[in-house]
Amino acid sequence: MTDFHQPRLVSTIHQLTDPDIDEREKLLKKCAARRPISLILPALYSEVRSPALPLILSELSKVDYLHEVVFSMNRMSATEFSHAKSFIKDHLGSKQAYSIIWNDGERVSALYDQLAKAELTSYVPGKGYNVWMAYGYLLAKGETRVVATHDSDILSYHRDMLWRLCLPTTHPNMGFEYCKSYYGRVSDRMYGRATRLFVIPLLRALTKVIGDHPLLEYLENFRYPLSGEFSCSAELAKVLMIPGDWGLEVGMLCEVYRNITTRRICQVDLGMNFEHKHQHLGADDVGTDPDVRPSKGLMKMAHDIALTLLAALSADGVVLGRSDLKTIRLTYIRTAKDLISRYRDDAILNALSYHRHEEAAAVEAFSLALDSAAHEYVSEKYQPPEIPSWNRVNSALPNLGDELLRGVLADMEE
């Protein structure tokens, strides 16, 4: 059962009923006639062989309001790219217009080389650049007004979530420019450790140490700040500078806050319990040395998220010294461990499996990732890994968009 809670800054759109999906999709199709919607699916080649992507494509084949689906993929050879094209054609076929961006293929790699030569950005394989290049592709085509994005590993996918994600940024009477999703992450236990045990207590720790700050208050308004499902206007997509690492979701929220008023931002209940790939903690290759940067799993995610938050606060005029960062880390640990008791109580009431020791061990691992991030943040060589906005890229390299369109078309036709 849902509630009616509305945080102070960000509108929350709840699931209060179970409306008829066909009727809601007809409404969205009518709205999309004036504001065409495209969907971005960032993906690795490995997801072609997973059980989630066939389900997602099957559901998308039933949707008739999308202008285009863009698969922005990486980590695949020429043979694998050929297989990915056949796979998507077999599962989606003529039921949706679609394109595939091969980010580490020869043609798109040449564009990344141009960007590096112009000292705009250096390509790092991952979701951030996949999403960013798909934005550039859709903006170059100029046919899309609303861009939705969701992950390609959602095992519990249903098309019901897509209209919920798109309607707030498409319906003329809602008029939001950015819509963030939230949902449950529960099976026989609670998942979402990076959100529950790292992001939420870190935001609260930062507020305790720094004091009330508009950016921190805004971020705390989101029920699931690490959700990978969001939609935004094409105009907003032009100006966003997003992180190219695992700080993408938090960095996106910070960029949205910097560019538009909170009255044009919302979060929507997707009305489902999400089941997708669970990341391992990744603590086995990290000791207590803060010079050792976590390289995998939730530890790397926490490290990148912490750096993104610290950089965003600094860009907003907050000065953080070594003593402040030490205090933040200690406050984070205490805040996170206090939350463990609340999650235990949730588990007891809902008859869920709960391993308090594992939760505490995760907090201790995340504190090491935070320590590593703080150590990197205060080093003289640290630069936030932001990808430039497409407005800047188009100013510096005005032909890049056309080259991208030709490159994607050539890759698709081979």
C-alpha positions as CSV (number, residue, x, y, z in Angstrom):
1,M,0.0,0.0,0.0
2,T,1.3,3.4,-0.9
3,D,1.1,6.7,1.0
4,F,0.6,10.3,0.1
5,H,3.9,11.7,1.4
6,Q,5.2,14.7,-0.5
7,P,8.8,15.9,0.2
8,R,9.4,19.6,0.3
9,L,11.2,20.1,-3.0
10,V,10.6,17.3,-5.4
11,S,7.1,16.3,-6.6
12,T,6.4,12.6,-5.9
13,I,3.9,10.8,-8.1
14,H,2.6,7.8,-6.4
15,Q,0.9,4.6,-7.5
16,L,-2.5,5.0,-5.9
17,T,-4.5,2.6,-8.1
18,D,-3.9,0.1,-10.9
19,P,-5.2,2.0,-14.0
20,D,-5.9,0.2,-17.2
21,I,-2.5,-0.1,-19.1
22,D,-4.1,0.1,-22.5
23,E,-5.9,3.3,-21.7
24,R,-2.8,5.0,-20.2
25,E,-0.8,4.0,-23.2
26,K,-3.4,5.5,-25.5
27,L,-3.2,8.7,-23.5
28,L,0.6,8.7,-23.8
29,K,0.5,8.0,-27.5
30,K,-1.8,11.1,-27.9
31,C,0.7,13.2,-25.9
32,A,3.7,11.7,-27.8
33,A,2.2,12.9,-31.2
34,R,3.4,16.4,-30.1
35,R,6.3,15.3,-28.0
36,P,7.9,12.3,-29.6
37,I,9.5,9.9,-27.1
38,S,12.7,7.9,-27.7
39,L,14.1,5.2,-25.3
40,I,17.8,4.7,-24.6
41,L,18.9,1.2,-23.5
42,P,22.6,1.3,-22.4
43,A,23.9,-2.3,-22.6
44,L,27.0,-4.5,-22.6
45,Y,27.2,-7.3,-25.2
46,S,26.9,-9.8,-22.3
47,E,23.3,-8.7,-21.8
48,V,22.5,-10.2,-25.2
49,R,23.0,-13.6,-23.6
50,S,21.1,-12.7,-20.4
51,P,17.5,-13.6,-19.6
52,A,16.5,-10.0,-19.0
53,L,17.0,-8.5,-22.5
54,P,14.7,-10.9,-24.4
55,L,11.9,-10.1,-21.9
56,I,12.5,-6.3,-22.2
57,L,12.3,-6.6,-26.0
58,S,9.2,-8.7,-25.9
59,E,7.5,-6.0,-23.7
60,L,8.7,-3.2,-26.0
61,S,7.3,-4.9,-29.0
62,K,3.8,-4.3,-27.5
63,V,4.4,-0.5,-27.1
64,D,3.2,1.8,-29.9
65,Y,4.0,5.2,-28.6
66,L,7.8,5.2,-28.9
67,H,9.4,7.1,-31.8
68,E,12.7,5.1,-31.6
69,V,14.7,2.7,-29.4
70,V,18.4,3.4,-29.2
71,F,20.7,0.6,-28.0
72,S,24.0,2.1,-26.9
73,M,26.4,-0.8,-26.5
74,N,30.0,-1.5,-25.8
75,R,32.5,-4.3,-25.0
76,M,31.9,-6.3,-28.1
77,S,33.9,-7.5,-31.1
78,A,32.8,-7.2,-34.7
79,T,31.5,-10.7,-34.5
80,E,29.6,-10.0,-31.3
81,F,28.2,-6.7,-32.8
82,S,26.9,-8.7,-35.8
83,H,25.2,-11.2,-33.4
84,A,23.7,-8.3,-31.3
85,K,22.2,-6.9,-34.5
86,S,20.7,-10.2,-35.4
87,F,19.4,-10.8,-31.9
88,I,17.7,-7.4,-31.7
89,K,16.2,-7.8,-35.1
90,D,14.8,-11.2,-34.3
91,H,13.3,-10.0,-31.0
92,L,12.1,-6.6,-32.0
93,G,12.0,-6.7,-35.8
94,S,9.6,-4.3,-37.5
95,K,7.6,-3.7,-34.3
96,Q,9.8,-0.7,-33.3
97,A,12.1,1.7,-35.1
98,Y,15.5,1.2,-33.5
99,S,19.2,2.0,-33.9
100,I,22.4,0.4,-32.3
101,I,25.4,2.5,-31.4
102,W,28.6,0.4,-31.2
103,N,30.6,2.6,-28.9
104,D,33.9,0.7,-29.3
105,G,33.5,0.1,-33.0
106,E,35.8,1.7,-35.5
107,R,33.5,4.5,-36.6
108,V,32.3,5.7,-33.2
109,S,35.8,5.2,-31.8
110,A,37.1,7.7,-34.4
111,L,34.6,10.2,-33.0
112,Y,35.9,9.6,-29.5
113,D,39.4,10.3,-30.9
114,Q,38.2,13.6,-32.2
115,L,36.8,14.5,-28.8
116,A,40.1,13.6,-27.1
117,K,42.1,15.6,-29.7
118,A,39.9,18.6,-29.0
119,E,40.5,18.1,-25.3
120,L,36.8,17.7,-24.6
121,T,36.7,14.2,-23.1
122,S,38.5,10.8,-23.1
123,Y,36.3,7.8,-23.6
124,V,36.0,5.3,-20.7
125,P,33.8,2.3,-21.5
126,G,30.7,2.2,-19.4
127,K,27.1,3.3,-18.9
128,G,27.9,7.0,-18.6
129,Y,29.4,7.3,-22.1
130,N,26.8,4.9,-23.6
131,V,24.0,7.2,-22.4
132,W,25.8,10.4,-23.4
133,M,26.5,9.2,-26.9
134,A,22.9,8.1,-27.3
135,Y,21.9,11.6,-26.3
136,G,24.2,13.0,-29.0
137,Y,22.7,10.7,-31.6
138,L,19.1,11.6,-30.8
139,L,19.9,15.3,-30.6
140,A,21.6,15.2,-34.0
141,K,18.5,13.6,-35.5
142,G,16.4,16.3,-34.0
143,E,13.2,14.3,-34.0
144,T,12.8,13.6,-30.3
145,R,11.3,15.8,-27.6
146,V,11.5,13.4,-24.6
147,V,14.2,10.9,-23.9
148,A,13.7,8.0,-21.5
149,T,16.5,5.7,-20.2
150,H,16.4,2.5,-18.3
151,D,18.8,-0.4,-17.7
152,S,18.9,-3.6,-19.8
153,D,19.2,-6.1,-17.0
154,I,15.7,-5.8,-15.4
155,L,14.5,-9.3,-14.8
156,S,11.1,-8.2,-13.6
157,Y,10.5,-5.8,-16.6
158,H,6.9,-5.0,-17.7
159,R,5.8,-2.3,-20.1
160,D,3.7,-0.8,-17.3
161,M,6.9,0.8,-15.9
162,L,7.6,2.6,-19.2
163,W,4.5,4.6,-19.5
164,R,4.8,5.6,-15.9
165,L,8.3,6.8,-16.5
166,C,7.4,8.8,-19.7
167,L,4.0,10.4,-18.9
168,P,5.3,13.1,-16.4
169,T,7.7,14.5,-19.0
170,T,5.3,14.1,-22.0
171,H,1.8,15.1,-20.7
172,P,1.2,18.8,-21.3
173,N,-0.6,19.4,-18.0
174,M,2.3,17.8,-16.0
175,G,5.1,19.6,-17.7
176,F,8.1,18.1,-15.9
177,E,11.5,18.3,-17.5
178,Y,13.1,15.5,-15.5
179,C,11.5,12.4,-14.0
180,K,13.3,10.0,-11.7
181,S,11.9,6.6,-10.8
182,Y,11.7,4.8,-7.5
183,Y,10.6,1.2,-6.6
184,G,11.1,-1.6,-4.2
185,R,14.2,-4.0,-4.1
186,V,12.9,-6.9,-2.1
187,S,12.7,-10.6,-2.6
188,D,13.4,-12.9,0.4
189,R,15.5,-10.0,1.8
190,M,16.2,-6.3,1.2
191,Y,18.6,-5.4,-1.6
192,G,19.6,-1.9,-2.7
193,R,22.6,-1.9,-0.3
194,A,24.4,1.0,-2.1
195,T,21.4,3.2,-1.5
196,R,20.3,2.0,1.9
197,L,23.8,1.6,3.5
198,F,25.8,4.2,1.6
199,V,24.1,7.0,-0.2
200,I,21.3,7.8,2.4
201,P,23.6,7.7,5.5
202,L,26.3,9.6,3.6
203,L,23.9,12.4,2.7
204,R,22.8,12.6,6.3
205,A,26.4,12.6,7.5
206,L,27.3,15.4,5.1
207,T,24.3,17.5,6.4
208,K,25.4,16.9,10.0
209,V,29.0,18.1,9.3
210,I,28.4,20.8,6.7
211,G,25.0,22.0,8.0
212,D,21.8,22.6,6.0
213,H,22.6,22.9,2.3
214,P,20.2,23.2,-0.6
215,L,21.8,20.5,-2.8
216,L,21.9,18.0,0.1
217,E,18.3,18.7,1.0
218,Y,17.3,18.2,-2.7
219,L,19.1,14.9,-3.0
220,E,17.5,13.6,0.2
221,N,14.1,14.2,-1.4
222,F,14.6,11.2,-3.7
223,R,13.4,7.8,-2.5
224,Y,15.8,5.9,-4.7
225,P,18.6,8.2,-5.9
226,L,20.5,5.3,-7.6
227,S,17.7,4.1,-9.8
228,G,18.8,3.8,-13.4
229,E,15.4,4.7,-14.9
230,F,14.6,8.4,-15.8
231,S,13.2,10.5,-18.5
232,C,14.0,14.1,-19.5
233,S,13.3,16.7,-22.1
234,A,15.6,16.8,-25.1
235,E,16.4,20.5,-24.3
236,L,17.7,19.4,-20.8
237,A,19.7,16.6,-22.4
238,K,21.6,19.2,-24.4
239,V,23.0,21.0,-21.4
240,L,23.8,18.1,-19.0
241,M,27.4,17.4,-18.0
242,I,27.3,13.8,-16.6
243,P,29.9,11.7,-14.9
244,G,31.5,9.0,-17.1
245,D,31.8,6.6,-14.1
246,W,29.6,4.9,-11.6
247,G,28.6,8.3,-10.2
248,L,26.2,8.7,-13.2
249,E,22.9,8.6,-11.3
250,V,23.9,10.9,-8.5
251,G,25.8,13.1,-10.9
252,M,22.8,13.4,-13.2
253,L,20.6,14.5,-10.2
254,C,23.2,17.2,-9.3
255,E,23.3,18.4,-12.9
256,V,19.5,18.5,-13.2
257,Y,19.4,20.6,-9.9
258,R,22.0,23.0,-11.4
259,N,20.1,23.5,-14.6
260,I,16.4,23.7,-13.8
261,T,14.1,24.6,-11.0
262,T,12.9,21.9,-8.7
263,R,9.3,22.6,-9.7
264,R,10.1,20.9,-13.0
265,I,11.6,17.8,-11.4
266,C,9.6,14.8,-10.1
267,Q,10.0,11.2,-9.0
268,V,7.5,8.5,-9.9
269,D,6.6,5.2,-8.4
270,L,7.0,2.6,-11.1
271,G,4.6,0.3,-9.2
272,M,6.8,-2.8,-9.1
273,N,9.4,-4.6,-7.2
274,F,12.6,-4.5,-9.3
275,E,14.8,-7.6,-9.8
276,H,18.0,-7.1,-11.7
277,K,21.6,-8.0,-11.5
278,H,23.0,-7.8,-8.0
279,Q,26.5,-6.4,-7.7
280,H,28.9,-8.1,-5.4
281,L,30.5,-6.0,-2.7
282,G,34.0,-6.1,-4.2
283,A,35.8,-5.8,-0.9
284,D,38.2,-8.7,-1.5
285,D,40.7,-6.7,-3.5
286,V,40.8,-3.6,-1.2
287,G,42.7,-3.3,2.0
288,T,42.9,-0.4,4.4
289,D,45.3,1.7,2.3
290,P,43.3,4.7,1.0
291,D,45.7,4.9,-2.0
292,V,44.2,1.7,-3.3
293,R,41.3,2.6,-5.5
294,P,38.4,0.1,-5.5
295,S,38.1,-1.4,-9.0
296,K,35.0,-3.5,-8.9
297,G,31.6,-4.1,-7.4
298,L,29.7,-1.9,-5.0
299,M,33.0,-0.7,-3.5
300,K,33.9,1.0,-6.8
301,M,30.3,2.3,-7.1
302,A,30.6,3.8,-3.6
303,H,34.0,5.4,-4.4
304,D,32.7,7.0,-7.6
305,I,29.5,8.2,-5.9
306,A,31.4,9.8,-3.0
307,L,33.7,11.6,-5.4
308,T,30.8,12.9,-7.4
309,L,29.1,14.2,-4.3
310,L,32.2,15.9,-2.9
311,A,32.9,17.5,-6.3
312,A,29.3,18.7,-6.6
313,L,29.5,20.3,-3.2
314,S,32.8,22.0,-3.9
315,A,31.4,23.4,-7.2
316,D,28.6,24.9,-5.1
317,G,31.1,26.7,-2.9
318,V,31.5,24.2,0.0
319,V,35.1,24.0,1.3
320,L,36.1,20.5,2.6
321,G,39.5,20.0,4.2
322,R,41.1,16.8,5.4
323,S,39.7,17.2,9.0
324,D,36.2,17.7,7.5
325,L,36.5,14.6,5.4
326,K,37.6,12.5,8.4
327,T,34.6,13.8,10.4
328,I,32.3,13.0,7.5
329,R,33.6,9.4,7.4
330,L,33.2,8.8,11.1
331,T,29.7,10.4,11.1
332,Y,28.8,8.3,8.1
333,I,29.7,5.0,9.9
334,R,27.7,5.9,12.9
335,T,24.7,7.1,10.8
336,A,24.8,3.9,8.7
337,K,25.0,1.6,11.7
338,D,22.1,3.3,13.3
339,L,20.0,2.7,10.2
340,I,20.8,-1.1,10.4
341,S,18.5,-1.4,13.4
342,R,15.7,0.2,11.4
343,Y,16.2,-2.2,8.5
344,R,16.3,-5.1,11.0
345,D,12.9,-4.0,12.3
346,D,11.5,-3.8,8.8
347,A,12.8,-7.4,8.2
348,I,11.2,-8.7,11.4
349,L,7.8,-7.3,10.6
350,N,7.8,-8.4,7.0
351,A,9.3,-11.9,7.7
352,L,12.4,-11.2,5.6
353,S,15.8,-12.8,6.0
354,Y,18.2,-10.3,7.6
355,H,21.9,-10.8,8.3
356,R,22.9,-7.9,10.6
357,H,26.6,-8.9,10.5
358,E,26.6,-8.8,6.7
359,E,25.0,-5.4,6.7
360,A,27.6,-4.1,9.2
361,A,30.4,-5.6,7.1
362,A,29.0,-3.7,4.1
363,V,29.0,-0.4,6.0
364,E,32.7,-1.0,7.0
365,A,33.6,-1.8,3.4
366,F,31.8,1.3,2.2
367,S,33.6,3.4,4.7
368,L,36.9,2.2,3.2
369,A,35.6,3.3,-0.3
370,L,34.7,6.7,1.2
371,D,38.1,7.0,2.7
372,S,39.7,6.2,-0.6
373,A,37.5,8.7,-2.4
374,A,38.4,11.4,0.2
375,H,42.1,10.7,-0.3
376,E,41.7,11.0,-4.0
377,Y,39.6,14.1,-3.7
378,V,42.2,16.1,-1.8
379,S,45.0,15.2,-4.1
380,E,46.3,18.0,-6.4
381,K,45.8,15.9,-9.5
382,Y,42.1,15.1,-9.0
383,Q,39.7,16.4,-11.7
384,P,36.0,15.5,-11.7
385,P,35.4,13.0,-14.6
386,E,32.6,15.0,-16.2
387,I,31.6,14.5,-19.9
388,P,30.9,17.9,-21.5
389,S,27.4,18.9,-22.5
390,W,26.3,18.4,-26.1
391,N,25.9,22.1,-26.4
392,R,29.6,22.6,-25.9
393,V,30.6,19.6,-28.2
394,N,28.4,21.0,-31.0
395,S,30.0,24.4,-30.6
396,A,33.6,23.0,-30.7
397,L,32.9,20.2,-33.3
398,P,29.9,21.3,-35.3
399,N,30.1,18.3,-37.7
400,L,30.4,15.6,-35.1
401,G,26.6,15.0,-34.9
402,D,26.3,14.4,-38.6
403,E,29.3,12.1,-38.5
404,L,27.7,10.2,-35.7
405,L,24.5,9.7,-37.7
406,R,26.4,8.4,-40.7
407,G,28.6,6.2,-38.6
408,V,25.7,4.5,-36.8
409,L,23.8,4.0,-40.1
410,A,26.9,2.5,-41.7
411,D,27.4,0.1,-38.8
412,M,23.8,-0.9,-38.9
413,E,23.9,-1.6,-42.7
414,E,27.1,-3.7,-42.7
